[in-house]
Amino acid sequence: MAAGQITFGGNRKLKIYGTLDCKSGKRMKVQRRVFFVGETEAVQCGYRPCGHCLREKYQAWRRH
């Protein structure tokens, strides 16, 4: 990954992040979109993993 390359997108209202090719993420309204260079950044901003494209990480998040 190149420095500063966007790798994840999120929903500003729902505080959910996922991969850029996630079907759920592609359906969200443009004005609610936010982008991250990595998962660490998304988590530090208070976002949780997507239950569709990041299922295992989402399930681990739910258990905690």
PDBQT receptor file of N, H, CA, C and O in Angstrom, charges set to zero:
ATOM      1  N   MET A   1       0.849  -1.190   0.000  1.00  0.00    +0.000 N 
ATOM      2  CA  MET A   1       0.000   0.000   0.000  1.00  0.00    +0.000 C 
ATOM      3  C   MET A   1       0.883   1.239   0.000  1.00  0.00    +0.000 C 
ATOM      4  O   MET A   1       1.804   1.358   0.809  1.00  0.00    +0.000 OA
ATOM      5  N   ALA A   2       0.604   2.131  -0.886  1.00  0.00    +0.000 N 
ATOM      6  H   ALA A   2      -0.144   2.034  -1.543  1.00  0.00    +0.000 HD
ATOM      7  CA  ALA A   2       1.338   3.391  -0.962  1.00  0.00    +0.000 C 
ATOM      8  C   ALA A   2       0.894   4.314   0.172  1.00  0.00    +0.000 C 
ATOM      9  O   ALA A   2      -0.249   4.248   0.624  1.00  0.00    +0.000 OA
ATOM     10  N   ALA A   3       1.788   5.157   0.618  1.00  0.00    +0.000 N 
ATOM     11  H   ALA A   3       2.717   5.211   0.251  1.00  0.00    +0.000 HD
ATOM     12  CA  ALA A   3       1.473   6.085   1.704  1.00  0.00    +0.000 C 
ATOM     13  C   ALA A   3       0.294   6.971   1.314  1.00  0.00    +0.000 C 
ATOM     14  O   ALA A   3       0.295   7.577   0.242  1.00  0.00    +0.000 OA
ATOM     15  N   GLY A   4      -0.714   7.044   2.189  1.00  0.00    +0.000 N 
ATOM     16  H   GLY A   4      -0.714   6.551   3.059  1.00  0.00    +0.000 HD
ATOM     17  CA  GLY A   4      -1.858   7.905   1.950  1.00  0.00    +0.000 C 
ATOM     18  C   GLY A   4      -2.913   7.330   1.021  1.00  0.00    +0.000 C 
ATOM     19  O   GLY A   4      -3.877   8.019   0.688  1.00  0.00    +0.000 OA
ATOM     20  N   GLN A   5      -2.752   6.084   0.594  1.00  0.00    +0.000 N 
ATOM     21  H   GLN A   5      -1.968   5.524   0.864  1.00  0.00    +0.000 HD
ATOM     22  CA  GLN A   5      -3.712   5.466  -0.317  1.00  0.00    +0.000 C 
ATOM     23  C   GLN A   5      -4.984   5.087   0.443  1.00  0.00    +0.000 C 
ATOM     24  O   GLN A   5      -4.913   4.475   1.509  1.00  0.00    +0.000 OA
ATOM     25  N   ILE A   6      -6.137   5.447  -0.101  1.00  0.00    +0.000 N 
ATOM     26  H   ILE A   6      -6.194   5.944  -0.967  1.00  0.00    +0.000 HD
ATOM     27  CA  ILE A   6      -7.417   5.135   0.524  1.00  0.00    +0.000 C 
ATOM     28  C   ILE A   6      -7.723   3.659   0.319  1.00  0.00    +0.000 C 
ATOM     29  O   ILE A   6      -7.698   3.173  -0.811  1.00  0.00    +0.000 OA
ATOM     30  N   THR A   7      -8.012   2.941   1.400  1.00  0.00    +0.000 N 
ATOM     31  H   THR A   7      -8.032   3.336   2.318  1.00  0.00    +0.000 HD
ATOM     32  CA  THR A   7      -8.291   1.517   1.309  1.00  0.00    +0.000 C 
ATOM     33  C   THR A   7      -9.651   1.126   1.881  1.00  0.00    +0.000 C 
ATOM     34  O   THR A   7     -10.138   0.028   1.612  1.00  0.00    +0.000 OA
ATOM     35  N   PHE A   8     -10.271   2.010   2.666  1.00  0.00    +0.000 N 
ATOM     36  H   PHE A   8      -9.876   2.902   2.884  1.00  0.00    +0.000 HD
ATOM     37  CA  PHE A   8     -11.566   1.719   3.270  1.00  0.00    +0.000 C 
ATOM     38  C   PHE A   8     -12.485   2.925   3.163  1.00  0.00    +0.000 C 
ATOM     39  O   PHE A   8     -12.030   4.068   3.127  1.00  0.00    +0.000 OA
ATOM     40  N   GLY A   9     -13.771   2.658   3.113  1.00  0.00    +0.000 N 
ATOM     41  H   GLY A   9     -14.140   1.730   3.142  1.00  0.00    +0.000 HD
ATOM     42  CA  GLY A   9     -14.773   3.715   3.108  1.00  0.00    +0.000 C 
ATOM     43  C   GLY A   9     -15.713   3.507   4.271  1.00  0.00    +0.000 C 
ATOM     44  O   GLY A   9     -15.807   2.405   4.811  1.00  0.00    +0.000 OA
ATOM     45  N   GLY A  10     -16.412   4.562   4.662  1.00  0.00    +0.000 N 
ATOM     46  H   GLY A  10     -16.335   5.458   4.223  1.00  0.00    +0.000 HD
ATOM     47  CA  GLY A  10     -17.323   4.441   5.788  1.00  0.00    +0.000 C 
ATOM     48  C   GLY A  10     -18.564   5.286   5.614  1.00  0.00    +0.000 C 
ATOM     49  O   GLY A  10     -18.652   6.143   4.735  1.00  0.00    +0.000 OA
ATOM     50  N   ASN A  11     -19.518   5.011   6.483  1.00  0.00    +0.000 N 
ATOM     51  H   ASN A  11     -19.447   4.314   7.197  1.00  0.00    +0.000 HD
ATOM     52  CA  ASN A  11     -20.765   5.758   6.526  1.00  0.00    +0.000 C 
ATOM     53  C   ASN A  11     -20.698   6.682   7.739  1.00  0.00    +0.000 C 
ATOM     54  O   ASN A  11     -20.702   6.225   8.882  1.00  0.00    +0.000 OA
ATOM     55  N   ARG A  12     -20.637   7.970   7.479  1.00  0.00    +0.000 N 
ATOM     56  H   ARG A  12     -20.634   8.341   6.551  1.00  0.00    +0.000 HD
ATOM     57  CA  ARG A  12     -20.472   8.989   8.523  1.00  0.00    +0.000 C 
ATOM     58  C   ARG A  12     -21.602   8.941   9.559  1.00  0.00    +0.000 C 
ATOM     59  O   ARG A  12     -21.352   9.132  10.750  1.00  0.00    +0.000 OA
ATOM     60  N   LYS A  13     -22.832   8.690   9.123  1.00  0.00    +0.000 N 
ATOM     61  H   LYS A  13     -23.035   8.535   8.156  1.00  0.00    +0.000 HD
ATOM     62  CA  LYS A  13     -23.981   8.681  10.033  1.00  0.00    +0.000 C 
ATOM     63  C   LYS A  13     -24.022   7.414  10.886  1.00  0.00    +0.000 C 
ATOM     64  O   LYS A  13     -24.252   7.487  12.093  1.00  0.00    +0.000 OA
ATOM     65  N   LEU A  14     -23.802   6.261  10.272  1.00  0.00    +0.000 N 
ATOM     66  H   LEU A  14     -23.615   6.201   9.291  1.00  0.00    +0.000 HD
ATOM     67  CA  LEU A  14     -23.908   4.986  10.979  1.00  0.00    +0.000 C 
ATOM     68  C   LEU A  14     -22.618   4.562  11.668  1.00  0.00    +0.000 C 
ATOM     69  O   LEU A  14     -22.623   3.642  12.485  1.00  0.00    +0.000 OA
ATOM     70  N   LYS A  15     -21.506   5.235  11.341  1.00  0.00    +0.000 N 
ATOM     71  H   LYS A  15     -21.503   5.983  10.677  1.00  0.00    +0.000 HD
ATOM     72  CA  LYS A  15     -20.191   4.926  11.928  1.00  0.00    +0.000 C 
ATOM     73  C   LYS A  15     -19.770   3.485  11.625  1.00  0.00    +0.000 C 
ATOM     74  O   LYS A  15     -19.335   2.751  12.513  1.00  0.00    +0.000 OA
ATOM     75  N   ILE A  16     -19.908   3.094  10.345  1.00  0.00    +0.000 N 
ATOM     76  H   ILE A  16     -20.261   3.690   9.623  1.00  0.00    +0.000 HD
ATOM     77  CA  ILE A  16     -19.523   1.768   9.875  1.00  0.00    +0.000 C 
ATOM     78  C   ILE A  16     -18.471   1.937   8.786  1.00  0.00    +0.000 C 
ATOM     79  O   ILE A  16     -18.593   2.823   7.940  1.00  0.00    +0.000 OA
ATOM     80  N   TYR A  17     -17.437   1.093   8.799  1.00  0.00    +0.000 N 
ATOM     81  H   TYR A  17     -17.338   0.374   9.486  1.00  0.00    +0.000 HD
ATOM     82  CA  TYR A  17     -16.439   1.137   7.723  1.00  0.00    +0.000 C 
ATOM     83  C   TYR A  17     -16.343  -0.229   7.056  1.00  0.00    +0.000 C 
ATOM     84  O   TYR A  17     -16.638  -1.257   7.666  1.00  0.00    +0.000 OA
ATOM     85  N   GLY A  18     -15.923  -0.220   5.785  1.00  0.00    +0.000 N 
ATOM     86  H   GLY A  18     -15.684   0.614   5.289  1.00  0.00    +0.000 HD
ATOM     87  CA  GLY A  18     -15.757  -1.465   5.042  1.00  0.00    +0.000 C 
ATOM     88  C   GLY A  18     -14.870  -1.260   3.837  1.00  0.00    +0.000 C 
ATOM     89  O   GLY A  18     -14.293  -0.191   3.636  1.00  0.00    +0.000 OA
ATOM     90  N   THR A  19     -14.773  -2.310   3.037  1.00  0.00    +0.000 N 
ATOM     91  H   THR A  19     -15.241  -3.178   3.200  1.00  0.00    +0.000 HD
ATOM     92  CA  THR A  19     -13.929  -2.250   1.845  1.00  0.00    +0.000 C 
ATOM     93  C   THR A  19     -14.577  -1.360   0.792  1.00  0.00    +0.000 C 
ATOM     94  O   THR A  19     -15.786  -1.132   0.819  1.00  0.00    +0.000 OA
ATOM     95  N   LEU A  20     -13.779  -0.870  -0.117  1.00  0.00    +0.000 N 
ATOM     96  H   LEU A  20     -12.796  -1.055  -0.138  1.00  0.00    +0.000 HD
ATOM     97  CA  LEU A  20     -14.282   0.032  -1.148  1.00  0.00    +0.000 C 
ATOM     98  C   LEU A  20     -15.186  -0.670  -2.160  1.00  0.00    +0.000 C 
ATOM     99  O   LEU A  20     -15.962  -0.012  -2.854  1.00  0.00    +0.000 OA
ATOM    100  N   ASP A  21     -15.095  -1.996  -2.252  1.00  0.00    +0.000 N 
ATOM    101  H   ASP A  21     -14.465  -2.530  -1.689  1.00  0.00    +0.000 HD
ATOM    102  CA  ASP A  21     -15.939  -2.720  -3.204  1.00  0.00    +0.000 C 
ATOM    103  C   ASP A  21     -17.161  -3.380  -2.557  1.00  0.00    +0.000 C 
ATOM    104  O   ASP A  21     -17.824  -4.198  -3.194  1.00  0.00    +0.000 OA
ATOM    105  N   CYS A  22     -17.462  -3.043  -1.322  1.00  0.00    +0.000 N 
ATOM    106  H   CYS A  22     -16.923  -2.379  -0.804  1.00  0.00    +0.000 HD
ATOM    107  CA  CYS A  22     -18.610  -3.612  -0.601  1.00  0.00    +0.000 C 
ATOM    108  C   CYS A  22     -19.923  -3.136  -1.238  1.00  0.00    +0.000 C 
ATOM    109  O   CYS A  22     -20.100  -1.945  -1.496  1.00  0.00    +0.000 OA
ATOM    110  N   LYS A  23     -20.830  -4.070  -1.484  1.00  0.00    +0.000 N 
ATOM    111  H   LYS A  23     -20.686  -5.037  -1.274  1.00  0.00    +0.000 HD
ATOM    112  CA  LYS A  23     -22.121  -3.724  -2.083  1.00  0.00    +0.000 C 
ATOM    113  C   LYS A  23     -22.919  -2.790  -1.173  1.00  0.00    +0.000 C 
ATOM    114  O   LYS A  23     -23.583  -1.873  -1.656  1.00  0.00    +0.000 OA
ATOM    115  N   SER A  24     -22.857  -3.014   0.119  1.00  0.00    +0.000 N 
ATOM    116  H   SER A  24     -22.318  -3.759   0.511  1.00  0.00    +0.000 HD
ATOM    117  CA  SER A  24     -23.586  -2.141   1.060  1.00  0.00    +0.000 C 
ATOM    118  C   SER A  24     -23.026  -0.730   1.027  1.00  0.00    +0.000 C 
ATOM    119  O   SER A  24     -23.779   0.244   1.030  1.00  0.00    +0.000 OA
ATOM    120  N   GLY A  25     -21.717  -0.620   0.998  1.00  0.00    +0.000 N 
ATOM    121  H   GLY A  25     -21.105  -1.411   0.995  1.00  0.00    +0.000 HD
ATOM    122  CA  GLY A  25     -21.078   0.692   0.968  1.00  0.00    +0.000 C 
ATOM    123  C   GLY A  25     -21.373   1.466  -0.307  1.00  0.00    +0.000 C 
ATOM    124  O   GLY A  25     -21.498   2.690  -0.284  1.00  0.00    +0.000 OA
ATOM    125  N   LYS A  26     -21.482   0.759  -1.404  1.00  0.00    +0.000 N 
ATOM    126  H   LYS A  26     -21.380  -0.236  -1.423  1.00  0.00    +0.000 HD
ATOM    127  CA  LYS A  26     -21.761   1.422  -2.679  1.00  0.00    +0.000 C 
ATOM    128  C   LYS A  26     -23.175   1.998  -2.730  1.00  0.00    +0.000 C 
ATOM    129  O   LYS A  26     -23.449   2.898  -3.525  1.00  0.00    +0.000 OA
ATOM    130  N   ARG A  27     -24.077   1.484  -1.883  1.00  0.00    +0.000 N 
ATOM    131  H   ARG A  27     -23.854   0.754  -1.237  1.00  0.00    +0.000 HD
ATOM    132  CA  ARG A  27     -25.456   1.972  -1.872  1.00  0.00    +0.000 C 
ATOM    133  C   ARG A  27     -25.654   3.197  -0.973  1.00  0.00    +0.000 C 
ATOM    134  O   ARG A  27     -26.700   3.843  -1.038  1.00  0.00    +0.000 OA
ATOM    135  N   MET A  28     -24.676   3.519  -0.144  1.00  0.00    +0.000 N 
ATOM    136  H   MET A  28     -23.827   2.994  -0.090  1.00  0.00    +0.000 HD
ATOM    137  CA  MET A  28     -24.872   4.640   0.780  1.00  0.00    +0.000 C 
ATOM    138  C   MET A  28     -24.879   5.979   0.046  1.00  0.00    +0.000 C 
ATOM    139  O   MET A  28     -24.306   6.124  -1.034  1.00  0.00    +0.000 OA
ATOM    140  N   LYS A  29     -25.532   6.932   0.656  1.00  0.00    +0.000 N 
ATOM    141  H   LYS A  29     -25.997   6.815   1.533  1.00  0.00    +0.000 HD
ATOM    142  CA  LYS A  29     -25.615   8.266   0.062  1.00  0.00    +0.000 C 
ATOM    143  C   LYS A  29     -24.234   8.907   0.011  1.00  0.00    +0.000 C 
ATOM    144  O   LYS A  29     -23.438   8.756   0.937  1.00  0.00    +0.000 OA
ATOM    145  N   VAL A  30     -23.959   9.610  -1.055  1.00  0.00    +0.000 N 
ATOM    146  H   VAL A  30     -24.606   9.733  -1.807  1.00  0.00    +0.000 HD
ATOM    147  CA  VAL A  30     -22.658  10.233  -1.282  1.00  0.00    +0.000 C 
ATOM    148  C   VAL A  30     -22.300  11.184  -0.139  1.00  0.00    +0.000 C 
ATOM    149  O   VAL A  30     -21.148  11.207   0.293  1.00  0.00    +0.000 OA
ATOM    150  N   GLN A  31     -23.241  11.956   0.353  1.00  0.00    +0.000 N 
ATOM    151  H   GLN A  31     -24.177  11.938   0.002  1.00  0.00    +0.000 HD
ATOM    152  CA  GLN A  31     -22.949  12.934   1.401  1.00  0.00    +0.000 C 
ATOM    153  C   GLN A  31     -22.595  12.287   2.746  1.00  0.00    +0.000 C 
ATOM    154  O   GLN A  31     -22.107  12.971   3.645  1.00  0.00    +0.000 OA
ATOM    155  N   ARG A  32     -22.832  10.994   2.893  1.00  0.00    +0.000 N 
ATOM    156  H   ARG A  32     -23.228  10.437   2.163  1.00  0.00    +0.000 HD
ATOM    157  CA  ARG A  32     -22.490  10.293   4.146  1.00  0.00    +0.000 C 
ATOM    158  C   ARG A  32     -21.166   9.553   4.059  1.00  0.00    +0.000 C 
ATOM    159  O   ARG A  32     -20.723   8.965   5.046  1.00  0.00    +0.000 OA
ATOM    160  N   ARG A  33     -20.530   9.571   2.901  1.00  0.00    +0.000 N 
ATOM    161  H   ARG A  33     -20.890  10.049   2.100  1.00  0.00    +0.000 HD
ATOM    162  CA  ARG A  33     -19.298   8.807   2.708  1.00  0.00    +0.000 C 
ATOM    163  C   ARG A  33     -18.097   9.495   3.339  1.00  0.00    +0.000 C 
ATOM    164  O   ARG A  33     -17.962  10.719   3.303  1.00  0.00    +0.000 OA
ATOM    165  N   VAL A  34     -17.235   8.678   3.913  1.00  0.00    +0.000 N 
ATOM    166  H   VAL A  34     -17.344   7.684   3.942  1.00  0.00    +0.000 HD
ATOM    167  CA  VAL A  34     -15.967   9.126   4.468  1.00  0.00    +0.000 C 
ATOM    168  C   VAL A  34     -14.947   8.042   4.106  1.00  0.00    +0.000 C 
ATOM    169  O   VAL A  34     -15.313   6.877   3.954  1.00  0.00    +0.000 OA
ATOM    170  N   PHE A  35     -13.681   8.415   3.968  1.00  0.00    +0.000 N 
ATOM    171  H   PHE A  35     -13.384   9.362   4.091  1.00  0.00    +0.000 HD
ATOM    172  CA  PHE A  35     -12.670   7.457   3.527  1.00  0.00    +0.000 C 
ATOM    173  C   PHE A  35     -11.500   7.404   4.500  1.00  0.00    +0.000 C 
ATOM    174  O   PHE A  35     -11.176   8.386   5.168  1.00  0.00    +0.000 OA
ATOM    175  N   PHE A  36     -10.871   6.224   4.561  1.00  0.00    +0.000 N 
ATOM    176  H   PHE A  36     -11.134   5.426   4.018  1.00  0.00    +0.000 HD
ATOM    177  CA  PHE A  36      -9.762   5.983   5.485  1.00  0.00    +0.000 C 
ATOM    178  C   PHE A  36      -8.598   5.328   4.750  1.00  0.00    +0.000 C 
ATOM    179  O   PHE A  36      -8.794   4.611   3.769  1.00  0.00    +0.000 OA
ATOM    180  N   VAL A  37      -7.391   5.581   5.231  1.00  0.00    +0.000 N 
ATOM    181  H   VAL A  37      -7.232   6.164   6.028  1.00  0.00    +0.000 HD
ATOM    182  CA  VAL A  37      -6.209   4.945   4.635  1.00  0.00    +0.000 C 
ATOM    183  C   VAL A  37      -5.985   3.557   5.217  1.00  0.00    +0.000 C 
ATOM    184  O   VAL A  37      -5.202   2.783   4.665  1.00  0.00    +0.000 OA
ATOM    185  N   GLY A  38      -6.646   3.226   6.307  1.00  0.00    +0.000 N 
ATOM    186  H   GLY A  38      -7.282   3.854   6.755  1.00  0.00    +0.000 HD
ATOM    187  CA  GLY A  38      -6.514   1.904   6.907  1.00  0.00    +0.000 C 
ATOM    188  C   GLY A  38      -7.548   1.662   7.988  1.00  0.00    +0.000 C 
ATOM    189  O   GLY A  38      -8.254   2.573   8.420  1.00  0.00    +0.000 OA
ATOM    190  N   GLU A  39      -7.618   0.419   8.409  1.00  0.00    +0.000 N 
ATOM    191  H   GLU A  39      -7.044  -0.321   8.058  1.00  0.00    +0.000 HD
ATOM    192  CA  GLU A  39      -8.578   0.054   9.460  1.00  0.00    +0.000 C 
ATOM    193  C   GLU A  39      -8.269   0.742  10.786  1.00  0.00    +0.000 C 
ATOM    194  O   GLU A  39      -9.182   1.118  11.522  1.00  0.00    +0.000 OA
ATOM    195  N   THR A  40      -7.009   0.902  11.084  1.00  0.00    +0.000 N 
ATOM    196  H   THR A  40      -6.268   0.596  10.487  1.00  0.00    +0.000 HD
ATOM    197  CA  THR A  40      -6.627   1.550  12.335  1.00  0.00    +0.000 C 
ATOM    198  C   THR A  40      -7.221   2.946  12.420  1.00  0.00    +0.000 C 
ATOM    199  O   THR A  40      -7.743   3.340  13.463  1.00  0.00    +0.000 OA
ATOM    200  N   GLU A  41      -7.145   3.689  11.336  1.00  0.00    +0.000 N 
ATOM    201  H   GLU A  41      -6.721   3.369  10.489  1.00  0.00    +0.000 HD
ATOM    202  CA  GLU A  41      -7.710   5.034  11.303  1.00  0.00    +0.000 C 
ATOM    203  C   GLU A  41      -9.225   5.002  11.528  1.00  0.00    +0.000 C 
ATOM    204  O   GLU A  41      -9.763   5.814  12.281  1.00  0.00    +0.000 OA
ATOM    205  N   ALA A  42      -9.905   4.065  10.875  1.00  0.00    +0.000 N 
ATOM    206  H   ALA A  42      -9.468   3.406  10.263  1.00  0.00    +0.000 HD
ATOM    207  CA  ALA A  42     -11.357   3.953  11.010  1.00  0.00    +0.000 C 
ATOM    208  C   ALA A  42     -11.750   3.649  12.460  1.00  0.00    +0.000 C 
ATOM    209  O   ALA A  42     -12.664   4.266  13.007  1.00  0.00    +0.000 OA
ATOM    210  N   VAL A  43     -11.057   2.706  13.062  1.00  0.00    +0.000 N 
ATOM    211  H   VAL A  43     -10.315   2.204  12.618  1.00  0.00    +0.000 HD
ATOM    212  CA  VAL A  43     -11.360   2.324  14.455  1.00  0.00    +0.000 C 
ATOM    213  C   VAL A  43     -11.063   3.483  15.401  1.00  0.00    +0.000 C 
ATOM    214  O   VAL A  43     -11.840   3.737  16.321  1.00  0.00    +0.000 OA
ATOM    215  N   GLN A  44      -9.967   4.182  15.193  1.00  0.00    +0.000 N 
ATOM    216  H   GLN A  44      -9.336   3.975  14.445  1.00  0.00    +0.000 HD
ATOM    217  CA  GLN A  44      -9.627   5.334  16.035  1.00  0.00    +0.000 C 
ATOM    218  C   GLN A  44     -10.668   6.436  15.933  1.00  0.00    +0.000 C 
ATOM    219  O   GLN A  44     -10.842   7.212  16.873  1.00  0.00    +0.000 OA
ATOM    220  N   CYS A  45     -11.361   6.512  14.803  1.00  0.00    +0.000 N 
ATOM    221  H   CYS A  45     -11.219   5.881  14.040  1.00  0.00    +0.000 HD
ATOM    222  CA  CYS A  45     -12.410   7.518  14.611  1.00  0.00    +0.000 C 
ATOM    223  C   CYS A  45     -13.764   7.039  15.121  1.00  0.00    +0.000 C 
ATOM    224  O   CYS A  45     -14.762   7.746  14.984  1.00  0.00    +0.000 OA
ATOM    225  N   GLY A  46     -13.809   5.844  15.706  1.00  0.00    +0.000 N 
ATOM    226  H   GLY A  46     -12.998   5.269  15.817  1.00  0.00    +0.000 HD
ATOM    227  CA  GLY A  46     -15.038   5.345  16.307  1.00  0.00    +0.000 C 
ATOM    228  C   GLY A  46     -15.948   4.550  15.392  1.00  0.00    +0.000 C 
ATOM    229  O   GLY A  46     -17.128   4.372  15.695  1.00  0.00    +0.000 OA
ATOM    230  N   TYR A  47     -15.419   4.068  14.278  1.00  0.00    +0.000 N 
ATOM    231  H   TYR A  47     -14.461   4.213  14.032  1.00  0.00    +0.000 HD
ATOM    232  CA  TYR A  47     -16.219   3.289  13.340  1.00  0.00    +0.000 C 
ATOM    233  C   TYR A  47     -16.101   1.801  13.641  1.00  0.00    +0.000 C 
ATOM    234  O   TYR A  47     -15.076   1.347  14.151  1.00  0.00    +0.000 OA
ATOM    235  N   ARG A  48     -17.146   1.043  13.328  1.00  0.00    +0.000 N 
ATOM    236  H   ARG A  48     -17.979   1.412  12.914  1.00  0.00    +0.000 HD
ATOM    237  CA  ARG A  48     -17.140  -0.407  13.512  1.00  0.00    +0.000 C 
ATOM    238  C   ARG A  48     -17.070  -1.093  12.154  1.00  0.00    +0.000 C 
ATOM    239  O   ARG A  48     -17.420  -0.486  11.141  1.00  0.00    +0.000 OA
ATOM    240  N   PRO A  49     -16.618  -2.365  12.112  1.00  0.00    +0.000 N 
ATOM    241  CA  PRO A  49     -16.529  -3.089  10.835  1.00  0.00    +0.000 C 
ATOM    242  C   PRO A  49     -17.907  -3.378  10.242  1.00  0.00    +0.000 C 
ATOM    243  O   PRO A  49     -18.890  -3.543  10.964  1.00  0.00    +0.000 OA
ATOM    244  N   CYS A  50     -17.954  -3.435   8.920  1.00  0.00    +0.000 N 
ATOM    245  H   CYS A  50     -17.155  -3.301   8.333  1.00  0.00    +0.000 HD
ATOM    246  CA  CYS A  50     -19.171  -3.777   8.176  1.00  0.00    +0.000 C 
ATOM    247  C   CYS A  50     -19.496  -5.260   8.370  1.00  0.00    +0.000 C 
ATOM    248  O   CYS A  50     -18.604  -6.107   8.329  1.00  0.00    +0.000 OA
ATOM    249  N   GLY A  51     -20.760  -5.562   8.577  1.00  0.00    +0.000 N 
ATOM    250  H   GLY A  51     -21.485  -4.873   8.610  1.00  0.00    +0.000 HD
ATOM    251  CA  GLY A  51     -21.190  -6.940   8.748  1.00  0.00    +0.000 C 
ATOM    252  C   GLY A  51     -21.232  -7.738   7.462  1.00  0.00    +0.000 C 
ATOM    253  O   GLY A  51     -21.369  -8.961   7.507  1.00  0.00    +0.000 OA
ATOM    254  N   HIS A  52     -21.118  -7.086   6.321  1.00  0.00    +0.000 N 
ATOM    255  H   HIS A  52     -21.006  -6.093   6.284  1.00  0.00    +0.000 HD
ATOM    256  CA  HIS A  52     -21.149  -7.793   5.041  1.00  0.00    +0.000 C 
ATOM    257  C   HIS A  52     -19.744  -8.102   4.521  1.00  0.00    +0.000 C 
ATOM    258  O   HIS A  52     -19.409  -9.269   4.316  1.00  0.00    +0.000 OA
ATOM    259  N   CYS A  53     -18.938  -7.100   4.311  1.00  0.00    +0.000 N 
ATOM    260  H   CYS A  53     -19.210  -6.152   4.478  1.00  0.00    +0.000 HD
ATOM    261  CA  CYS A  53     -17.628  -7.319   3.693  1.00  0.00    +0.000 C 
ATOM    262  C   CYS A  53     -16.530  -7.659   4.711  1.00  0.00    +0.000 C 
ATOM    263  O   CYS A  53     -15.486  -8.193   4.337  1.00  0.00    +0.000 OA
ATOM    264  N   LEU A  54     -16.755  -7.359   5.971  1.00  0.00    +0.000 N 
ATOM    265  H   LEU A  54     -17.603  -6.924   6.276  1.00  0.00    +0.000 HD
ATOM    266  CA  LEU A  54     -15.773  -7.662   7.025  1.00  0.00    +0.000 C 
ATOM    267  C   LEU A  54     -16.435  -8.514   8.108  1.00  0.00    +0.000 C 
ATOM    268  O   LEU A  54     -16.324  -8.218   9.298  1.00  0.00    +0.000 OA
ATOM    269  N   ARG A  55     -17.126  -9.576   7.681  1.00  0.00    +0.000 N 
ATOM    270  H   ARG A  55     -17.216  -9.816   6.715  1.00  0.00    +0.000 HD
ATOM    271  CA  ARG A  55     -17.952 -10.384   8.577  1.00  0.00    +0.000 C 
ATOM    272  C   ARG A  55     -17.202 -10.878   9.819  1.00  0.00    +0.000 C 
ATOM    273  O   ARG A  55     -17.713 -10.735  10.930  1.00  0.00    +0.000 OA
ATOM    274  N   GLU A  56     -16.021 -11.448   9.665  1.00  0.00    +0.000 N 
ATOM    275  H   GLU A  56     -15.606 -11.564   8.762  1.00  0.00    +0.000 HD
ATOM    276  CA  GLU A  56     -15.279 -11.977  10.812  1.00  0.00    +0.000 C 
ATOM    277  C   GLU A  56     -14.909 -10.870  11.794  1.00  0.00    +0.000 C 
ATOM    278  O   GLU A  56     -15.032 -11.049  13.006  1.00  0.00    +0.000 OA
ATOM    279  N   LYS A  57     -14.467  -9.750  11.287  1.00  0.00    +0.000 N 
ATOM    280  H   LYS A  57     -14.367  -9.605  10.303  1.00  0.00    +0.000 HD
ATOM    281  CA  LYS A  57     -14.103  -8.635  12.162  1.00  0.00    +0.000 C 
ATOM    282  C   LYS A  57     -15.335  -8.057  12.841  1.00  0.00    +0.000 C 
ATOM    283  O   LYS A  57     -15.277  -7.646  14.000  1.00  0.00    +0.000 OA
ATOM    284  N   TYR A  58     -16.464  -8.026  12.111  1.00  0.00    +0.000 N 
ATOM    285  H   TYR A  58     -16.512  -8.360  11.169  1.00  0.00    +0.000 HD
ATOM    286  CA  TYR A  58     -17.718  -7.557  12.689  1.00  0.00    +0.000 C 
ATOM    287  C   TYR A  58     -18.160  -8.472  13.829  1.00  0.00    +0.000 C 
ATOM    288  O   TYR A  58     -18.574  -7.991  14.884  1.00  0.00    +0.000 OA
ATOM    289  N   GLN A  59     -18.073  -9.791  13.624  1.00  0.00    +0.000 N 
ATOM    290  H   GLN A  59     -17.736 -10.182  12.767  1.00  0.00    +0.000 HD
ATOM    291  CA  GLN A  59     -18.476 -10.746  14.661  1.00  0.00    +0.000 C 
ATOM    292  C   GLN A  59     -17.586 -10.615  15.893  1.00  0.00    +0.000 C 
ATOM    293  O   GLN A  59     -18.070 -10.709  17.020  1.00  0.00    +0.000 OA
ATOM    294  N   ALA A  60     -16.292 -10.399  15.684  1.00  0.00    +0.000 N 
ATOM    295  H   ALA A  60     -15.899 -10.323  14.768  1.00  0.00    +0.000 HD
ATOM    296  CA  ALA A  60     -15.379 -10.189  16.822  1.00  0.00    +0.000 C 
ATOM    297  C   ALA A  60     -15.729  -8.906  17.547  1.00  0.00    +0.000 C 
ATOM    298  O   ALA A  60     -15.692  -8.858  18.777  1.00  0.00    +0.000 OA
ATOM    299  N   TRP A  61     -16.070  -7.859  16.797  1.00  0.00    +0.000 N 
ATOM    300  H   TRP A  61     -16.099  -7.898  15.798  1.00  0.00    +0.000 HD
ATOM    301  CA  TRP A  61     -16.470  -6.562  17.397  1.00  0.00    +0.000 C 
ATOM    302  C   TRP A  61     -17.726  -6.747  18.248  1.00  0.00    +0.000 C 
ATOM    303  O   TRP A  61     -17.817  -6.191  19.342  1.00  0.00    +0.000 OA
ATOM    304  N   ARG A  62     -18.691  -7.522  17.758  1.00  0.00    +0.000 N 
ATOM    305  H   ARG A  62     -18.617  -7.974  16.869  1.00  0.00    +0.000 HD
ATOM    306  CA  ARG A  62     -19.938  -7.749  18.495  1.00  0.00    +0.000 C 
ATOM    307  C   ARG A  62     -19.705  -8.488  19.799  1.00  0.00    +0.000 C 
ATOM    308  O   ARG A  62     -20.399  -8.239  20.784  1.00  0.00    +0.000 OA
ATOM    309  N   ARG A  63     -18.732  -9.398  19.818  1.00  0.00    +0.000 N 
ATOM    310  H   ARG A  63     -18.169  -9.600  19.017  1.00  0.00    +0.000 HD
ATOM    311  CA  ARG A  63     -18.446 -10.187  21.028  1.00  0.00    +0.000 C 
ATOM    312  C   ARG A  63     -17.814  -9.345  22.129  1.00  0.00    +0.000 C 
ATOM    313  O   ARG A  63     -17.826  -9.742  23.294  1.00  0.00    +0.000 OA
ATOM    314  N   HIS A  64     -17.264  -8.193  21.776  1.00  0.00    +0.000 N 
ATOM    315  H   HIS A  64     -17.253  -7.870  20.829  1.00  0.00    +0.000 HD
ATOM    316  CA  HIS A  64     -16.575  -7.366  22.793  1.00  0.00    +0.000 C 
ATOM    317  C   HIS A  64     -17.417  -6.259  23.278  1.00  0.00    +0.000 C 
ATOM    318  O   HIS A  64     -16.984  -5.481  24.128  1.00  0.00    +0.000 OA
TER     319      HIS A  64
